[in-house]
Amino acid sequence: MKNTLLSLFALTAALSVQPVVAQDAQELFKSKPCAACHSIDTKLVGPALKDVAAKNAGVPEAVDTLANHIKNGTQGNWGPIPMPANPVTDDEAKTLATWVLSLK
């Protein structure tokens, strides 16, 4: 009985943290230059973040690849306009990449 309650408590705690993590990632997104060129649902200068998530769904190592693109910039993945490097740490880039890939 104790093990069942402990497992149930751990699961409840993990599920309650998820919205906070997503909210923190969205606040991080808004605090960086990302929002100047990207929105969640609509293409601006760069693709909509939901389109990025859809394109990378099921792609192995997508989090690491996207984090690298966020931090160091990239060109040619979504057309001729380059995405510049962003002033983020490795951890921030990974947080943003994980959040973007979670968007549906």
N, CA, C and O of each residue as an XYZ file, in Angstrom:
416
protein
N       0.821     -1.197      0.000
C       0.000      0.000      0.000
C       0.864      1.260      0.000
O       0.587      2.222     -0.716
N       1.928      1.230      0.828
C       2.818      2.388      0.886
C       3.453      2.664     -0.472
O       3.548      3.813     -0.903
N       3.892      1.582     -1.150
C       4.535      1.763     -2.454
C       3.565      2.339     -3.471
O       3.951      3.170     -4.294
N       2.320      1.911     -3.426
C       1.315      2.428     -4.342
C       1.057      3.905     -4.090
O       0.976      4.693     -5.032
N       0.929      4.278     -2.833
C       0.707      5.685     -2.492
C       1.906      6.542     -2.877
O       1.753      7.648     -3.394
N       3.102      6.017     -2.618
C       4.311      6.756     -2.967
C       4.402      6.952     -4.478
O       4.745      8.038     -4.944
N       4.098      5.912     -5.240
C       4.126      6.019     -6.705
C       3.083      7.007     -7.198
O       3.353      7.808     -8.094
N       1.893      6.953     -6.614
C       0.828      7.874     -6.983
C       1.213      9.319     -6.660
O       0.951     10.222     -7.454
N       1.819      9.535     -5.525
C       2.269     10.864     -5.140
C       3.340     11.382     -6.106
O       3.293     12.539     -6.525
N       4.297     10.530     -6.455
C       5.364     10.931     -7.373
C       4.802     11.279     -8.747
O       5.230     12.250     -9.370
N       3.844     10.483     -9.217
C       3.229     10.754    -10.511
C       2.463     12.075    -10.484
O       2.563     12.872    -11.417
N       1.713     12.304     -9.438
C       0.963     13.553     -9.299
C       1.901     14.750     -9.266
O       1.627     15.772     -9.895
N       2.993     14.632     -8.543
C       3.967     15.726     -8.468
C       4.582     16.001     -9.835
O       4.736     17.158    -10.226
N       4.928     14.959    -10.553
C       5.535     15.131    -11.880
C       4.561     15.793    -12.846
O       4.951     16.666    -13.621
N       3.320     15.392    -12.805
C       2.324     15.978    -13.709
C       2.026     17.424    -13.364
O       1.721     18.218    -14.253
N       2.107     17.776    -12.112
C       1.813     19.155    -11.726
C       2.955     20.100    -12.069
O       2.737     21.308    -12.166
N       4.149     19.594    -12.253
C       5.301     20.423    -12.595
C       5.313     20.759    -14.081
O       5.825     21.813    -14.457
N       4.772     19.910    -14.931
C       4.837     20.097    -16.376
C       4.328     21.458    -16.832
O       5.030     22.109    -17.606
N       3.152     21.940    -16.409
C       2.709     23.259    -16.861
C       3.642     24.382    -16.425
O       3.803     25.361    -17.154
N       4.256     24.264    -15.263
C       5.185     25.282    -14.787
C       6.414     25.323    -15.689
O       6.891     26.402    -16.040
N       6.931     24.146    -16.067
C       8.096     24.080    -16.955
C       7.761     24.725    -18.301
O       8.554     25.507    -18.826
N       6.591     24.402    -18.861
C       6.191     24.996    -20.138
C       6.033     26.502    -20.015
O       6.424     27.249    -20.912
N       5.462     26.946    -18.909
C       5.283     28.386    -18.693
C       6.639     29.069    -18.576
O       6.832     30.150    -19.131
N       7.580     28.456    -17.864
C       8.921     29.021    -17.740
C       9.605     29.100    -19.098
O      10.272     30.090    -19.396
N       9.446     28.067    -19.925
C      10.055     28.070    -21.250
C       9.441     29.147    -22.129
O      10.147     29.809    -22.889
N       8.140     29.324    -22.028
C       7.489     30.366    -22.820
C       7.951     31.756    -22.372
O       8.133     32.643    -23.205
N       8.138     31.947    -21.091
C       8.666     33.228    -20.588
C      10.099     33.438    -21.082
O      10.475     34.554    -21.441
N      10.897     32.371    -21.100
C      12.261     32.454    -21.622
C      12.219     32.857    -23.091
O      12.980     33.724    -23.521
N      11.333     32.230    -23.862
C      11.152     32.569    -25.282
C      10.859     34.055    -25.452
O      11.450     34.718    -26.304
N       9.949     34.568    -24.640
C       9.559     35.971    -24.738
C      10.687     36.921    -24.322
O      10.732     38.067    -24.772
N      11.590     36.449    -23.470
C      12.665     37.310    -22.979
C      13.869     37.359    -23.919
O      14.770     38.176    -23.727
N      13.890     36.511    -24.908
C      15.003     36.447    -25.860
C      14.559     37.035    -27.198
O      13.369     37.289    -27.390
N      15.491     37.257    -28.126
C      15.137     37.832    -29.431
C      14.264     36.921    -30.294
O      13.789     37.353    -31.345
N      14.044     35.687    -29.883
C      13.266     34.719    -30.675
C      11.919     35.281    -31.134
O      11.518     35.106    -32.285
N      11.236     35.955    -30.216
C       9.876     36.426    -30.487
C       9.831     37.524    -31.557
O       8.753     37.843    -32.059
N      10.957     38.092    -31.905
C      10.974     39.108    -32.963
C      10.708     38.478    -34.334
O      10.181     39.137    -35.230
N      11.071     37.215    -34.493
C      10.934     36.555    -35.794
C       9.995     35.348    -35.789
O       9.588     34.880    -36.852
N       9.650     34.844    -34.611
C       8.818     33.640    -34.513
C       7.607     33.885    -33.631
O       7.660     34.658    -32.675
N       6.518     33.214    -33.968
C       5.366     33.134    -33.073
C       5.009     31.656    -32.954
O       5.542     30.818    -33.681
N       4.120     31.353    -32.049
C       3.768     29.948    -31.841
C       2.960     29.405    -33.011
O       3.230     28.303    -33.488
N       1.971     30.166    -33.479
C       1.032     29.659    -34.471
C       1.184     30.205    -35.886
O       0.673     29.604    -36.831
N       1.874     31.326    -36.053
C       1.891     32.026    -37.331
C       3.311     32.272    -37.809
O       4.186     32.630    -37.021
N       3.536     32.079    -39.110
C       4.835     32.393    -39.688
C       5.027     33.902    -39.678
O       4.149     34.649    -40.109
N       6.163     34.343    -39.190
C       6.538     35.755    -39.266
C       7.731     35.815    -40.212
O       7.599     35.470    -41.386
N       8.872     36.237    -39.732
C      10.104     36.178    -40.530
C      10.542     34.722    -40.624
O      10.926     34.239    -41.689
N      10.477     34.039    -39.492
C      10.791     32.616    -39.427
C       9.512     31.807    -39.302
O       8.423     32.368    -39.180
N       9.645     30.494    -39.332
C       8.460     29.638    -39.282
C       7.757     29.700    -37.929
O       8.360     30.061    -36.918
N       6.480     29.346    -37.926
C       5.740     29.195    -36.679
C       6.381     28.057    -35.879
O       6.811     27.053    -36.445
N       6.437     28.226    -34.585
C       7.080     27.204    -33.750
C       6.361     25.862    -33.837
O       6.998     24.813    -33.743
N       5.053     25.885    -34.015
C       4.309     24.625    -34.182
C       4.722     23.924    -35.473
O       4.722     22.694    -35.532
N       5.073     24.683    -36.500
C       5.564     24.082    -37.747
C       6.935     23.451    -37.538
O       7.229     22.395    -38.099
N       7.766     24.091    -36.741
C       9.081     23.521    -36.402
C       8.885     22.206    -35.659
O       9.565     21.220    -35.941
N       7.957     22.194    -34.713
C       7.681     20.969    -33.955
C       7.180     19.859    -34.874
O       7.611     18.712    -34.755
N       6.278     20.192    -35.785
C       5.731     19.191    -36.699
C       6.812     18.635    -37.630
O       6.863     17.430    -37.878
N       7.663     19.506    -38.135
C       8.727     19.069    -39.053
C       9.723     18.146    -38.354
O      10.302     17.261    -38.985
N       9.921     18.352    -37.055
C      10.917     17.578    -36.317
C      10.330     16.449    -35.479
O      11.059     15.787    -34.741
N       9.027     16.222    -35.583
C       8.392     15.151    -34.812
C       9.006     13.806    -35.199
O       9.062     13.450    -36.376
N       9.455     13.084    -34.211
C      10.022     11.763    -34.438
C      11.446     11.757    -34.974
O      11.995     10.690    -35.249
N      12.046     12.916    -35.124
C      13.417     12.994    -35.628
C      14.390     12.720    -34.474
O      14.351     13.409    -33.455
N      15.256     11.722    -34.630
C      16.217     11.450    -33.564
C      17.120     12.657    -33.305
O      17.543     13.338    -34.239
N      17.403     12.909    -32.048
C      18.286     14.000    -31.622
C      17.793     15.382    -32.052
O      18.595     16.304    -32.198
N      16.492     15.532    -32.253
C      15.938     16.820    -32.672
C      16.172     17.898    -31.624
O      16.410     19.054    -31.973
N      16.108     17.541    -30.349
C      16.322     18.535    -29.288
C      17.728     19.111    -29.395
O      17.905     20.328    -29.341
N      18.721     18.254    -29.545
C      20.105     18.733    -29.636
C      20.338     19.566    -30.897
O      21.012     20.595    -30.855
N      19.777     19.110    -32.017
C      19.934     19.845    -33.273
C      19.286     21.220    -33.190
O      19.885     22.223    -33.578
N      18.052     21.260    -32.679
C      17.347     22.536    -32.570
C      18.028     23.460    -31.564
O      18.121     24.666    -31.797
N      18.502     22.912    -30.455
C      19.224     23.725    -29.466
C      20.469     24.348    -30.101
O      20.787     25.508    -29.841
N      21.163     23.587    -30.923
C      22.336     24.100    -31.624
C      21.943     25.222    -32.587
O      22.642     26.231    -32.683
N      20.830     25.050    -33.296
C      20.363     26.089    -34.219
C      19.967     27.357    -33.465
O      20.239     28.468    -33.920
N      19.327     27.183    -32.315
C      18.917     28.338    -31.515
C      20.145     29.109    -31.041
O      20.191     30.335    -31.140
N      21.125     28.397    -30.531
C      22.301     29.049    -29.962
C      23.237     29.624    -31.030
O      23.728     30.745    -30.890
N      23.480     28.866    -32.083
C      24.509     29.233    -33.057
C      23.982     29.783    -34.376
O      24.759     30.245    -35.212
N      22.658     29.735    -34.567
C      22.083     30.187    -35.822
C      22.138     29.097    -36.879
O      22.797     28.072    -36.704
N      21.441     29.332    -37.968
C      21.397     28.370    -39.068
C      20.880     29.078    -40.310
O      20.376     30.199    -40.241
N      21.011     28.410    -41.436
C      20.508     28.977    -42.683
C      20.114     27.845    -43.613
O      20.773     26.806    -43.667
N      19.025     28.061    -44.346
C      18.624     27.114    -45.373
C      17.609     26.071    -44.952
O      17.109     25.340    -45.807
N      17.282     25.970    -43.675
C      16.308     24.974    -43.239
C      14.877     25.370    -43.578
O      14.026     24.505    -43.789
N      14.608     26.666    -43.631
C      13.259     27.173    -43.869
C      13.264     28.252    -44.950
O      12.369     29.096    -44.983
N      14.243     28.235    -45.818
C      14.323     29.235    -46.869
C      15.612     30.022    -46.776
O      16.502     29.666    -46.003
N      15.725     31.082    -47.550
C      16.990     31.789    -47.665
C      17.323     32.736    -46.509
O      18.478     33.138    -46.369
N      16.362     33.095    -45.695
C      16.628     34.042    -44.609
C      17.336     33.317    -43.472
O      16.797     32.349    -42.934
N      18.524     33.760    -43.097
C      19.259     33.078    -42.023
C      18.669     33.383    -40.646
O      18.113     34.455    -40.407
N      18.809     32.419    -39.763
C      18.466     32.654    -38.365
C      19.771     32.965    -37.648
O      20.683     32.139    -37.642
N      19.871     34.137    -37.046
C      21.119     34.494    -36.366
C      21.296     33.716    -35.070
O      20.346     33.153    -34.525
N      22.518     33.700    -34.596
C      22.807     33.114    -33.283
C      22.072     33.920    -32.219
O      21.843     35.118    -32.381
N      21.710     33.259    -31.146
C      20.974     33.921    -30.071
C      21.779     33.907    -28.782
O      22.517     32.959    -28.516
N      21.637     34.957    -27.982
C      22.377     35.040    -26.716
C      21.724     34.167    -25.642
O      21.047     34.665    -24.743
N      21.940     32.860    -25.755
C      21.399     31.897    -24.793
C      22.513     30.977    -24.326
O      23.498     30.767    -25.034
N      22.351     30.439    -23.145
C      23.281     29.425    -22.650
C      22.901     28.087    -23.276
O      21.851     27.962    -23.906
N      23.756     27.098    -23.098
C      23.438     25.755    -23.584
C      22.153     25.244    -22.937
O      21.310     24.652    -23.611
N      22.002     25.470    -21.636
C      20.801     25.010    -20.925
C      19.552     25.739    -21.420
O      18.505     25.118    -21.598
N      19.653     27.034    -21.642
C      18.504     27.786    -22.158
C      18.127     27.308    -23.557
O      16.945     27.169    -23.867
N      19.121     27.057    -24.396
C      18.848     26.570    -25.747
C      18.143     25.226    -25.700
O      17.208     24.985    -26.464
N      18.582     24.356    -24.813
C      17.955     23.038    -24.686
C      16.532     23.166    -24.136
O      15.628     22.459    -24.581
N      16.336     24.062    -23.173
C      14.992     24.295    -22.631
C      14.064     24.798    -23.725
O      12.940     24.314    -23.860
N      14.528     25.767    -24.505
C      13.710     26.302    -25.597
C      13.419     25.231    -26.647
O      12.286     25.120    -27.115
N      14.417     24.451    -27.016
C      14.229     23.404    -28.024
C      13.219     22.365    -27.545
O      12.348     21.948    -28.308
N      13.332     21.952    -26.299
C      12.399     20.962    -25.747
C      10.981     21.517    -25.752
O      10.034     20.812    -26.098
N      10.841     22.769    -25.370
C       9.518     23.406    -25.360
C       8.951     23.515    -26.771
O       7.790     23.173    -26.996
N       9.746     23.982    -27.715
C       9.268     24.114    -29.097
C       8.795     22.762    -29.623
O       7.738     22.671    -30.249
N       9.568     21.725    -29.373
C       9.218     20.405    -29.885
C       7.986     19.813    -29.192
O       7.390     18.862    -29.697
N       7.607     20.367    -28.049
C       6.418     19.874    -27.352
C       5.131     20.525    -27.861
O       4.035     20.089    -27.510
N       5.258     21.552    -28.676
C       4.075     22.280    -29.162
C       3.327     21.433    -30.193
O       3.936     20.783    -31.044
N       2.038     21.453    -30.102
C       1.203     20.684    -31.051
C       0.298     21.616    -31.801
O      -0.482     21.172    -32.645
